[in-house]
Amino acid sequence: MGYKLSVIFITYNHGAYVEKALRSVLAQETDFPFEVVVGEDCSDDGTQEILKRIAKEYPEHEATGPGDRQIRLFLRQKNTGGRPTLNVYETTKRCTGEYLAYLEGDDYWTDPHKLQKQVDILESHSEYIAVTHDIEMVDEHDDPITDKEILKIGDLYDWRGVFTYRDYCYSGKWPGHYATVVSRNIYKDEKYDYTILYRASDFTDDALINLFLLMQGDIYRTNEKMSAWRYVKKTGGSNWNSIAIKRNIAREDSYLSKTMMQWIEQYRALSDYSTDLCLKNFGAALKDYIRKPTAANKRYLDDMYDYGITHVVMKDKKTSLFTFSVRYILGRIKDRI
């Protein structure tokens, strides 16, 4: 008997939270065996020692029956160098389960029947590629977040029922937070080139995981809250929200969407949404360059123009960067009159 589900457990410097996160996985009550595949990125805050201690309670072994579980630790001796998506990819490829669940070391699950409920839905609905659910935002002390501005961030996941590829393109929403996803293991058949997961971005994996899934089926979202998303954002923090303080998120998103569109084109036609997105990315780059005409901003502008405008918007019709920029600016002025 093999392990029916693999939990992809990603962690780095989560010493203050990782035991709660991992225990929330091990507390799951299921009628199938599951494994926890831990991708640990060479933490220096005691995270590895905590993981080793807990792993001794659930050593690697052949599954013996329903409810059995094991922990497989993959502890890096060298950090990925600020590339957590590489850790996600390599950990995912080590998973053997028919189904996959996802959790980072600073979040946690709140319902001991979460995995069972989601797998039951997938077992009875072959049309769904994944199941997600609602989530609660908490702070570093596990207290529910009440700040309305922070809670607005969660609006990205405000969805009920079936979520399709078209919804992904046009709704401006995502089907569920990383900690809520249980999916079929699409990575076994290597239908697509999944290395784009770490090649497209060093930090962002949610968008690509959603894309991989939605290109192969619909995602169903329930309204149950079964996970907690720990939202901590402070200078010097090691979680992704804190790391984002140092990053140019808008520029990263532009390059990420460009790479995603290039990847999609290998397998299917781009949607009209792609045209709008390319115009948005070009506009952001043009604004940066006009405000500060540095070599880096010129390179950013050229990159958004060369693919997004010449290929996607103009469909490979010849035009110049200067001509299109003038037309774009005049069009924006006209829209505001």
C-alpha positions as CSV (number, residue, x, y, z in Angstrom):
1,M,0.0,0.0,0.0
2,G,1.3,3.4,-0.9
3,Y,0.6,6.8,0.6
4,K,-2.5,8.2,-1.0
5,L,-1.7,11.8,-0.3
6,S,1.5,13.9,0.0
7,V,1.6,17.1,2.0
8,I,4.1,19.5,0.5
9,F,5.4,21.3,3.6
10,I,7.7,24.2,2.8
11,T,9.7,26.0,5.5
12,Y,12.5,28.4,6.1
13,N,13.3,30.1,9.4
14,H,9.9,29.3,10.8
15,G,11.3,28.3,14.2
16,A,8.6,30.2,16.1
17,Y,5.7,28.6,14.2
18,V,6.8,25.4,12.5
19,E,5.8,22.9,15.2
20,K,2.3,24.2,15.3
21,A,2.1,24.0,11.5
22,L,3.4,20.4,11.4
23,R,1.3,19.2,14.3
24,S,-1.8,20.6,12.5
25,V,-0.9,18.2,9.6
26,L,-0.2,15.2,11.8
27,A,-3.5,15.8,13.6
28,Q,-5.5,15.0,10.4
29,E,-7.9,12.2,10.7
30,T,-8.2,10.2,7.5
31,D,-9.2,6.8,6.2
32,F,-6.2,6.8,3.9
33,P,-2.4,6.9,4.6
34,F,-0.6,10.1,3.9
35,E,3.0,11.4,4.0
36,V,4.5,14.8,4.9
37,V,7.3,15.8,2.5
38,V,9.2,18.6,4.1
39,G,11.3,20.9,2.0
40,E,13.5,22.9,4.5
41,D,15.8,25.6,3.0
42,C,18.7,25.6,5.4
43,S,17.2,27.5,8.3
44,D,19.5,29.1,10.9
45,D,16.9,29.6,13.7
46,G,16.4,26.1,15.0
47,T,13.7,25.0,12.5
48,Q,15.8,22.0,11.4
49,E,16.1,20.7,15.0
50,I,12.4,21.0,15.6
51,L,11.7,19.1,12.4
52,K,14.1,16.3,13.3
53,R,12.6,15.9,16.7
54,I,9.0,15.5,15.4
55,A,10.1,13.3,12.4
56,K,11.4,10.7,14.9
57,E,7.8,10.2,15.9
58,Y,6.8,9.4,12.3
59,P,9.8,7.7,10.7
60,E,9.8,6.7,7.0
61,H,8.2,3.3,6.4
62,E,5.9,1.5,4.0
63,A,2.2,2.4,4.6
64,T,0.4,-0.2,6.6
65,G,-3.2,0.9,6.4
66,P,-5.8,3.7,6.7
67,G,-4.7,6.7,8.7
68,D,-1.0,5.7,8.6
69,R,1.5,8.6,8.2
70,Q,5.1,9.3,7.8
71,I,7.5,12.4,7.6
72,R,10.1,12.6,4.9
73,L,12.7,15.3,5.6
74,F,14.7,17.0,3.0
75,L,17.0,19.4,4.8
76,R,19.2,21.6,2.6
77,Q,22.8,22.1,3.6
78,K,22.9,25.2,1.5
79,N,20.1,27.8,1.1
80,T,18.6,28.2,-2.4
81,G,19.9,31.7,-2.4
82,G,16.5,33.5,-2.1
83,R,14.7,31.2,-4.5
84,P,12.0,29.6,-2.5
85,T,10.1,28.5,-5.6
86,L,13.0,26.1,-6.4
87,N,12.5,24.5,-3.0
88,V,8.8,24.2,-3.8
89,Y,9.5,22.6,-7.2
90,E,12.0,20.1,-5.9
91,T,9.9,19.1,-2.9
92,T,6.9,18.6,-5.1
93,K,8.8,16.3,-7.5
94,R,9.6,14.1,-4.5
95,C,5.9,13.5,-3.7
96,T,4.5,10.1,-4.5
97,G,0.8,10.5,-3.5
98,E,-2.2,10.4,-5.8
99,Y,-3.2,13.7,-4.2
100,L,-1.3,16.8,-3.0
101,A,-1.9,19.2,-0.2
102,Y,0.1,22.4,0.5
103,L,1.3,24.2,3.6
104,E,4.1,26.6,4.6
105,G,5.7,26.4,8.0
106,D,4.2,29.6,9.4
107,D,0.5,28.7,8.5
108,Y,-1.5,25.9,9.9
109,W,-4.7,23.9,9.5
110,T,-7.6,24.3,11.9
111,D,-9.9,21.4,11.0
112,P,-8.7,17.8,11.7
113,H,-11.0,16.5,8.9
114,K,-9.7,19.0,6.2
115,L,-7.8,16.4,4.1
116,Q,-10.6,13.8,4.3
117,K,-13.3,16.3,3.3
118,Q,-11.3,17.5,0.3
119,V,-10.2,14.1,-0.9
120,D,-13.8,12.9,-0.6
121,I,-15.0,15.6,-3.0
122,L,-12.2,14.8,-5.5
123,E,-13.1,11.1,-5.3
124,S,-16.7,11.7,-6.1
125,H,-16.1,14.5,-8.7
126,S,-13.7,13.5,-11.5
127,E,-14.3,16.9,-13.2
128,Y,-12.5,18.7,-10.4
129,I,-8.7,19.0,-10.5
130,A,-8.5,20.5,-7.0
131,V,-10.6,21.6,-4.0
132,T,-10.0,24.7,-1.9
133,H,-11.8,26.4,1.0
134,D,-12.0,29.6,3.0
135,I,-9.3,30.7,5.3
136,E,-8.8,32.8,8.4
137,M,-6.1,35.5,8.6
138,V,-4.2,35.5,11.9
139,D,-1.3,37.5,13.3
140,E,2.0,36.3,14.8
141,H,0.2,35.5,18.1
142,D,-2.5,33.4,16.4
143,D,-5.1,36.1,17.0
144,P,-7.6,36.8,14.2
145,I,-6.7,39.9,12.2
146,T,-9.2,42.7,12.5
147,D,-7.4,45.4,10.5
148,K,-9.7,46.1,7.6
149,E,-6.9,47.1,5.3
150,I,-5.0,43.9,5.9
151,L,-8.2,41.8,5.5
152,K,-8.8,43.4,2.1
153,I,-5.7,41.4,0.9
154,G,-7.8,38.3,1.5
155,D,-10.4,39.5,-1.0
156,L,-8.2,38.0,-3.7
157,Y,-9.6,34.6,-2.6
158,D,-13.2,35.6,-2.3
159,W,-14.9,33.0,-4.3
160,R,-17.6,30.3,-4.0
161,G,-18.3,27.2,-6.0
162,V,-16.6,26.2,-9.3
163,F,-13.6,28.2,-10.5
164,T,-12.5,27.8,-14.1
165,Y,-9.6,28.8,-16.3
166,R,-11.7,31.6,-17.7
167,D,-12.3,32.9,-14.2
168,Y,-8.6,32.8,-13.6
169,C,-8.1,35.0,-16.7
170,Y,-10.9,37.5,-16.2
171,S,-12.1,37.6,-12.6
172,G,-9.1,39.1,-10.9
173,K,-9.5,36.4,-8.2
174,W,-7.7,33.3,-7.2
175,P,-9.5,30.0,-6.3
176,G,-7.8,29.7,-2.9
177,H,-4.8,30.4,-0.7
178,Y,-1.9,28.0,-0.9
179,A,-2.7,26.5,2.5
180,T,-6.2,25.5,1.4
181,V,-5.4,23.5,-1.8
182,V,-5.8,19.8,-2.2
183,S,-5.3,18.7,-5.8
184,R,-4.7,15.7,-7.9
185,N,-1.0,15.0,-8.4
186,I,-0.6,16.5,-11.9
187,Y,3.2,16.4,-11.8
188,K,3.5,12.6,-12.2
189,D,2.6,12.6,-15.9
190,E,4.9,15.5,-16.9
191,K,2.2,16.8,-19.3
192,Y,3.7,20.2,-19.2
193,D,7.1,21.7,-18.5
194,Y,6.6,22.4,-14.8
195,T,10.1,23.8,-14.3
196,I,8.5,27.2,-15.1
197,L,7.5,27.1,-11.5
198,Y,10.9,28.3,-10.4
199,R,12.2,29.7,-13.7
200,A,9.4,32.3,-13.9
201,S,9.9,33.8,-10.4
202,D,12.1,33.3,-7.4
203,F,9.2,34.0,-5.0
204,T,5.7,33.6,-6.5
205,D,4.4,30.1,-6.8
206,D,0.7,30.4,-6.1
207,A,-0.1,31.9,-9.5
208,L,1.7,29.2,-11.4
209,I,0.3,26.3,-9.3
210,N,-3.2,27.7,-10.0
211,L,-2.4,28.0,-13.7
212,F,-1.1,24.4,-13.9
213,L,-4.2,23.1,-12.3
214,L,-6.8,25.2,-14.2
215,M,-5.3,24.2,-17.5
216,Q,-6.3,20.6,-16.7
217,G,-9.6,21.0,-14.9
218,D,-11.9,23.1,-12.7
219,I,-11.3,23.9,-9.0
220,Y,-14.1,23.7,-6.5
221,R,-14.1,26.0,-3.5
222,T,-16.1,25.4,-0.4
223,N,-17.1,28.0,2.2
224,E,-15.6,26.2,5.2
225,K,-12.7,27.8,7.1
226,M,-10.2,25.0,7.6
227,S,-6.8,26.8,7.6
228,A,-5.2,29.8,9.2
229,W,-3.0,32.2,7.1
230,R,-0.5,33.9,9.3
231,Y,0.0,37.4,8.0
232,V,3.1,38.9,9.4
233,K,4.9,41.8,7.7
234,K,7.9,43.3,9.3
235,T,11.4,44.4,8.4
236,G,13.8,41.6,8.9
237,G,11.1,38.9,8.9
238,S,11.7,35.6,7.0
239,N,8.2,35.0,5.8
240,W,7.2,35.9,2.3
241,N,5.1,39.0,3.3
242,S,8.1,40.4,5.1
243,I,10.6,39.6,2.4
244,A,8.3,41.5,0.0
245,I,9.1,44.7,1.7
246,K,12.5,44.7,0.0
247,R,11.1,43.8,-3.4
248,N,9.7,45.7,-6.4
249,I,6.4,43.7,-6.5
250,A,4.9,45.6,-9.5
251,R,8.0,44.9,-11.6
252,E,8.2,41.3,-10.5
253,D,4.5,40.8,-11.4
254,S,5.1,42.2,-14.9
255,Y,8.0,39.8,-15.6
256,L,6.1,36.9,-14.0
257,S,3.0,37.5,-16.2
258,K,5.2,37.9,-19.3
259,T,6.9,34.5,-18.6
260,M,3.5,32.9,-17.8
261,M,2.1,34.1,-21.2
262,Q,5.1,32.8,-23.1
263,W,4.6,29.4,-21.3
264,I,0.9,29.3,-22.0
265,E,1.4,29.9,-25.7
266,Q,3.3,26.6,-25.9
267,Y,0.0,24.8,-25.1
268,R,-3.0,27.0,-26.0
269,A,-4.0,30.3,-27.4
270,L,-3.8,33.5,-25.3
271,S,-7.0,35.1,-24.1
272,D,-8.1,38.7,-24.6
273,Y,-7.1,39.2,-21.0
274,S,-3.5,38.7,-22.1
275,T,-3.7,41.8,-24.3
276,D,-5.0,43.9,-21.5
277,L,-2.3,42.6,-19.1
278,C,0.4,43.4,-21.6
279,L,-0.9,46.9,-22.0
280,K,-1.0,47.3,-18.2
281,N,2.6,46.0,-17.9
282,F,3.8,48.3,-20.6
283,G,2.1,51.2,-19.0
284,A,3.8,50.5,-15.7
285,A,7.2,50.3,-17.3
286,L,6.7,53.4,-19.4
287,K,5.7,55.3,-16.2
288,D,8.8,54.2,-14.4
289,Y,11.0,55.2,-17.3
290,I,9.5,58.6,-17.8
291,R,9.7,59.3,-14.0
292,K,13.3,58.0,-13.8
293,P,15.1,57.3,-17.2
294,T,17.7,54.9,-15.9
295,A,19.3,52.0,-17.8
296,A,17.4,49.5,-15.6
297,N,14.1,51.2,-16.3
298,K,14.9,51.3,-20.0
299,R,15.6,47.6,-20.0
300,Y,12.3,47.0,-18.2
301,L,10.5,49.1,-20.8
302,D,12.1,47.2,-23.7
303,D,11.3,43.9,-22.1
304,M,7.6,44.7,-21.7
305,Y,7.5,46.2,-25.3
306,D,9.4,43.4,-27.1
307,Y,7.0,40.6,-26.2
308,G,3.9,42.1,-24.8
309,I,3.3,44.9,-27.4
310,T,5.0,43.7,-30.5
311,H,3.9,40.0,-30.2
312,V,0.7,39.9,-28.1
313,V,-0.9,43.4,-28.7
314,M,0.3,44.1,-32.3
315,K,0.4,40.4,-33.3
316,D,3.9,40.8,-34.7
317,K,3.0,43.8,-36.9
318,K,5.9,46.2,-37.1
319,T,5.9,49.4,-35.0
320,S,8.5,51.3,-33.0
321,L,8.7,51.7,-29.3
322,F,8.6,55.5,-29.6
323,T,5.5,55.5,-31.9
324,F,3.6,53.1,-29.7
325,S,4.6,55.0,-26.5
326,V,3.2,58.2,-28.0
327,R,0.0,56.5,-29.0
328,Y,-0.3,54.9,-25.6
329,I,0.1,58.2,-23.8
330,L,-2.3,60.0,-26.1
331,G,-4.8,57.2,-25.6
332,R,-4.6,57.4,-21.8
333,I,-5.1,61.2,-22.0
334,K,-8.1,60.8,-24.2
335,D,-9.6,58.2,-21.8
336,R,-9.4,60.8,-18.9
337,I,-11.0,63.6,-20.9
